Amino acid sequence: MARVSTYLNFSNHTEEVFLFYKSIFGGTFTLPGIQRMGDVPQQEGTPPMSDDIKKLVMHVELPITGGHILMGTDAPEQMGFQVNFGNNIYINLEPDTREETRRLFDGLSAGGKVGMELQDMFWGGYFGSCTDKYGVQWMFNCITK
């Protein structure tokens, strides 16, 4: 079955980020839950992982609003990754009600930065944006009829 998801890479704190998102959206992580780097079989010719690396998140999935799947992984510098956050990625949420829009906006903007406060827009949407405390940008667009 086709689906749309958003994949996020973090430097060694993906578990913290996804526990925060789970506290906002509710639900449970898709089985088998949080998979760790240490769960990956040792590949021939690669150096062994340190215990710190083994504890990091290899993959996690969390269903959020409207059936969207949020996925994430740690991208440790020790394994050659360098995470660079840009200003070109937003996750767009389209909740069914203004109340749910406000709840999600308030939760995700807590400790972060509001880009545009929620407000009625000319296209009929209740719209706003924020950057959460982890640097991820969110847009909210509730169309009320």
C-alpha positions as CSV (number, residue, x, y, z in Angstrom):
1,M,0.0,0.0,0.0
2,A,1.4,3.4,-0.9
3,R,1.9,6.0,1.8
4,V,3.5,9.3,2.4
5,S,5.9,9.9,5.3
6,T,8.5,12.3,6.5
7,Y,11.9,11.1,7.6
8,L,14.0,13.0,10.1
9,N,17.7,12.6,10.9
10,F,19.1,13.8,14.2
11,S,22.5,13.8,15.8
12,N,22.2,11.2,18.6
13,H,18.9,12.3,20.1
14,T,16.2,10.7,17.9
15,E,14.7,8.8,20.8
16,E,14.2,12.0,22.8
17,V,12.6,13.7,19.8
18,F,10.2,10.8,19.0
19,L,9.2,10.5,22.7
20,F,8.3,14.2,22.6
21,Y,6.3,13.8,19.3
22,K,4.5,10.7,20.8
23,S,3.5,12.8,23.8
24,I,1.9,15.3,21.5
25,F,0.2,13.0,18.9
26,G,-0.4,9.9,21.1
27,G,-0.5,6.5,19.6
28,T,2.3,3.9,19.6
29,F,5.5,3.4,17.6
30,T,5.0,1.0,14.6
31,L,6.2,-2.5,15.5
32,P,8.8,-3.5,16.3
33,G,9.1,-0.2,18.0
34,I,12.4,1.7,18.4
35,Q,15.1,-0.3,16.5
36,R,18.7,0.3,17.7
37,M,22.0,0.5,15.8
38,G,23.1,-2.5,17.9
39,D,20.2,-4.6,16.3
40,V,22.0,-4.4,12.9
41,P,24.1,-7.5,12.2
42,Q,27.8,-6.8,12.0
43,Q,28.8,-6.3,8.4
44,E,32.0,-8.0,7.2
45,G,34.8,-5.6,6.9
46,T,33.3,-2.9,9.1
47,P,34.7,-2.0,12.5
48,P,32.7,-3.0,15.6
49,M,30.3,-0.4,17.0
50,S,31.0,1.2,20.3
51,D,28.4,0.7,23.1
52,D,27.3,4.3,22.7
53,I,26.6,3.9,19.0
54,K,24.7,0.6,19.6
55,K,22.2,2.4,21.8
56,L,21.3,5.0,19.1
57,V,18.1,4.7,17.0
58,M,18.5,3.0,13.7
59,H,14.8,3.4,12.8
60,V,11.5,4.5,14.4
61,E,8.1,5.1,13.0
62,L,5.2,7.0,14.5
63,P,1.8,7.4,12.9
64,I,0.5,11.0,13.4
65,T,-2.4,13.1,12.1
66,G,-4.3,11.9,9.0
67,G,-2.4,8.6,8.7
68,H,0.9,10.3,8.0
69,I,4.0,8.4,9.2
70,L,6.8,10.2,10.8
71,M,10.1,8.3,10.7
72,G,13.5,9.0,12.1
73,T,17.0,7.8,12.7
74,D,20.2,8.9,14.5
75,A,22.9,10.0,12.1
76,P,26.1,9.9,14.2
77,E,29.2,11.8,13.1
78,Q,31.2,8.8,14.3
79,M,29.7,6.8,11.4
80,G,30.5,9.6,8.9
81,F,27.1,11.5,9.0
82,Q,26.7,15.2,9.3
83,V,23.2,16.5,10.0
84,N,22.5,20.0,8.6
85,F,19.1,21.5,9.2
86,G,17.8,23.9,6.6
87,N,14.9,26.1,6.2
88,N,13.3,24.2,3.3
89,I,11.5,21.4,5.2
90,Y,8.2,21.7,6.8
91,I,5.8,19.0,7.9
92,N,2.3,20.2,7.0
93,L,-0.6,19.2,9.2
94,E,-4.2,19.5,8.2
95,P,-6.3,18.7,11.4
96,D,-10.1,18.3,11.2
97,T,-10.9,20.9,13.8
98,R,-9.7,24.3,15.0
99,E,-9.4,22.8,18.5
100,E,-7.1,20.0,17.4
101,T,-5.1,22.5,15.3
102,R,-4.6,24.7,18.4
103,R,-3.7,21.7,20.6
104,L,-1.0,20.5,18.1
105,F,0.3,24.0,17.5
106,D,0.6,24.7,21.2
107,G,2.3,21.4,21.9
108,L,4.8,21.6,19.1
109,S,5.7,25.3,19.5
110,A,6.3,24.8,23.3
111,G,10.0,25.6,23.8
112,G,10.4,26.4,20.1
113,K,9.6,29.5,18.0
114,V,6.3,30.6,16.5
115,G,6.7,31.7,12.8
116,M,3.1,32.7,12.3
117,E,0.5,32.6,15.1
118,L,-2.6,30.6,14.1
119,Q,-5.1,32.9,12.3
120,D,-7.9,32.9,9.8
121,M,-6.6,33.2,6.3
122,F,-8.2,34.4,3.0
123,W,-8.4,30.9,1.6
124,G,-10.6,29.7,4.5
125,G,-7.9,28.1,6.5
126,Y,-6.9,28.5,10.1
127,F,-3.2,28.7,9.5
128,G,0.0,29.1,11.4
129,S,3.6,27.8,11.6
130,C,6.3,27.1,14.1
131,T,9.7,25.6,14.6
132,D,9.8,23.1,17.5
133,K,12.5,22.9,20.1
134,Y,14.4,20.4,17.9
135,G,14.6,22.6,14.9
136,V,11.8,20.9,12.8
137,Q,9.4,23.3,11.0
138,W,5.7,22.7,11.1
139,M,2.8,24.3,9.2
140,F,-0.9,24.0,10.3
141,N,-3.8,24.5,7.9
142,C,-7.3,23.6,9.2
143,I,-10.0,24.2,6.5
144,T,-13.3,24.9,8.3
145,K,-16.4,24.8,6.3
